[in-house]
Structures are given as C-alpha cells and as structure tokens.
Amino acid sequence: MEKIKEKLNNLRVEADNAIVRAEEAEAKNKRLEQELLSREQEVTSLTNRLNMTEQRLESAEGKLDEAKKLNLDSVGSQTTNEGLQRKIQLLEEELDAAEKNVKETVDKLRQVDIKAEHFERQLQRVEQERDQWEKKYEDAQEKYKKSQAELQELVVTMEGL
C-alpha cells in the first residue's frame, strides 16, 4: 500500500514537473514568435528603405545624365561650365552615397534574413521540445489514470476480504 502511495506521489510530482516544463516551453515559444515578428517587421522596414534608396539612386543617376548632357550641349560661358562641373561632382557624390547606402541596406537585409532563419530553426526546435514534453505529459497522465484504476481495484478487493 505504501509503495502504491509512493508511486502515486511520484507520478503526481512528475506530472507537475511536466506541466511546469510545458508552460516554460510555451513561454519560450511565445517569446521567440514575438522576436520573429519583430525581425519580420525589421525586414519589411529595411526593404522599404532599400526601395526608397533605389529610387533616389535612379533619380540621382537621371540628374547626373541630365547634367552630363547639359555639359556637352552647353559650350557657354566658363561660369556655367564650372557650375555644371560642381553639380556633376555633387551628383556623383550623391550617387556614391546612395550606392553605399544601398550596399549597407542590402547587407543589413541579409543579416536580418540570416537571423530570421536562425530564429525559425530555434522556433522549430522549441516546438519539437514542447511536443515531446506534451507527449511525456500525456504518458504520465495515462500512467496516473492506470494507477488510479489499480488502486480502486485494490481497494474494492480489500473491502471484499
């Protein structure tokens, strides 16, 4: 009788521990899902910035082309030529800055993609762990119910004596 009570207590402790671990795994899963959502939002933001930078780059290239055409077409005064040269230089600097910005944005986007993949793998692993703990919990519940049934049967048998 003592052994059955001890087994029953052990099963209760195991079930309580399994519940605690399952709750911890669910909390960790929820946190990772929130991080993943945050990373996805960051990816979207960086994608928008990349698109805007590409548009600015195209605009700067267009201005540069226009300035070069004006420079070739204009055989006017020296001051106009110097002004256009300064514009070209400024536009080329803008273009360089825009290209640098695009490169940095693409690098950041790649890093975010890598992090997102990493978090997805972590999420899958945590979900697998959660599933394992739930299976263990269900097994413990079945053992507990069987032990309860055996205990009831034993009590009925004892009463019959």
C-alpha positions in Angstrom: 0.0 0.0 0.0 2.9 2.3 0.8 4.5 1.6 -2.5 1.4 2.5 -4.4 1.1 5.7 -2.5 4.7 6.5 -3.2 4.3 5.7 -6.9 1.2 7.8 -6.9 3.1 10.7 -5.3 6.0 10.3 -7.7 3.5 10.3 -10.6 1.9 13.5 -9.3 5.4 15.1 -8.9 6.3 14.0 -12.5 3.0 15.4 -13.8 3.5 18.7 -12.0 7.1 18.9 -13.3 5.9 18.1 -16.8 3.3 20.9 -16.6 5.9 23.4 -15.4 8.2 22.4 -18.2 5.5 22.6 -20.8 4.5 26.1 -19.6 8.1 27.2 -19.7 8.4 25.8 -23.3 5.2 27.6 -24.3 6.5 30.9 -22.8 9.8 30.5 -24.6 7.9 29.7 -27.8 5.8 32.8 -27.4 8.9 34.9 -26.9 10.6 33.5 -29.9 7.5 34.1 -32.0 7.5 37.7 -30.9 11.1 38.1 -31.8 10.5 36.5 -35.1 7.6 39.0 -35.7 9.9 41.9 -34.7 12.6 40.6 -37.2 10.0 40.3 -39.9 8.9 43.9 -39.3 12.6 45.0 -39.4 13.0 43.2 -42.7 9.9 45.0 -44.1 11.3 48.3 -42.9 14.7 47.6 -44.4 13.1 46.5 -47.7 11.1 49.8 -47.8 14.3 51.8 -47.1 16.1 49.8 -49.9 13.3 50.6 -52.3 13.4 54.3 -51.4 17.2 54.4 -51.7 17.0 52.7 -55.1 14.5 55.3 -56.2 16.8 58.1 -55.0 19.7 56.4 -56.8 17.7 56.3 -60.1 16.8 59.9 -59.6 20.4 60.9 -58.9 21.6 58.9 -62.0 18.9 60.7 -64.1 20.1 64.1 -62.8 23.7 63.1 -63.5 22.8 62.1 -67.0 21.0 65.4 -67.5 23.9 67.3 -66.1 26.3 65.5 -68.4 24.1 66.2 -71.4 23.9 69.9 -70.4 27.6 69.9 -70.0 28.1 68.5 -73.5 25.4 70.7 -75.1 26.5 73.9 -73.4 29.5 75.5 -74.8 28.6 78.6 -73.0 30.4 80.6 -70.5 33.1 79.4 -68.2 31.0 80.1 -65.1 28.2 77.9 -66.4 30.7 75.2 -67.1 32.1 75.4 -63.6 28.6 75.4 -62.1 27.8 72.3 -64.1 31.0 70.6 -63.0 30.2 71.3 -59.4 26.7 69.9 -60.0 28.2 66.8 -61.6 30.6 66.4 -58.7 27.8 66.8 -56.2 25.6 64.4 -58.1 28.4 61.8 -58.3 29.0 62.2 -54.5 25.2 61.7 -54.0 25.4 58.7 -56.3 28.3 57.3 -54.3 26.5 57.9 -51.0 23.3 56.3 -52.4 25.3 53.3 -53.7 26.9 53.0 -50.3 23.6 53.3 -48.6 22.1 50.6 -50.9 25.0 48.3 -50.1 24.6 48.8 -46.4 20.9 48.2 -46.6 21.4 45.0 -48.6 24.0 43.8 -46.1 21.6 44.6 -43.2 18.8 42.8 -45.1 21.0 39.7 -45.5 21.8 39.8 -41.8 18.2 40.1 -40.9 17.4 37.2 -43.2 20.1 35.1 -41.6 18.7 36.0 -38.1 15.2 35.2 -39.2 16.3 31.8 -40.4 18.1 31.2 -37.2 15.0 32.1 -35.1 12.8 29.9 -37.3 15.1 27.0 -36.6 15.1 27.8 -32.9 11.3 28.0 -33.0 11.0 24.6 -34.7 13.4 23.1 -32.1 11.4 24.6 -29.3 8.1 23.4 -30.8 9.6 19.9 -31.1 10.7 20.0 -27.5 7.2 21.2 -26.5 5.6 18.3 -28.4 7.9 15.9 -26.7 7.0 17.3 -23.3 3.3 17.2 -24.1 3.7 13.5 -25.1 5.6 12.8 -21.9 2.8 14.6 -20.0 0.1 12.5 -21.7 2.0 9.3 -21.0 2.3 10.4 -17.4 -1.4 11.1 -17.3 -2.2 7.6 -18.7 0.1 6.0 -16.1 -1.6 8.1 -13.4 -5.1 7.0 -14.6 -4.0 3.3 -14.7 -2.5 3.6 -11.2 -5.8 5.2 -10.0 -7.8 2.3 -11.6 -5.4 -0.3 -10.0 -5.8 1.5 -6.7 -9.6 1.5 -6.9 -9.5 -2.2 -7.8 -7.2 -2.9 -4.9 -9.5 -1.0 -2.5 -12.5 -3.0 -3.8 -10.6 -6.2 -3.4 -9.5 -5.3 0.1 -13.1 -4.4 1.0 -14.3 -7.7 -0.3 -11.9 -9.5 2.1 
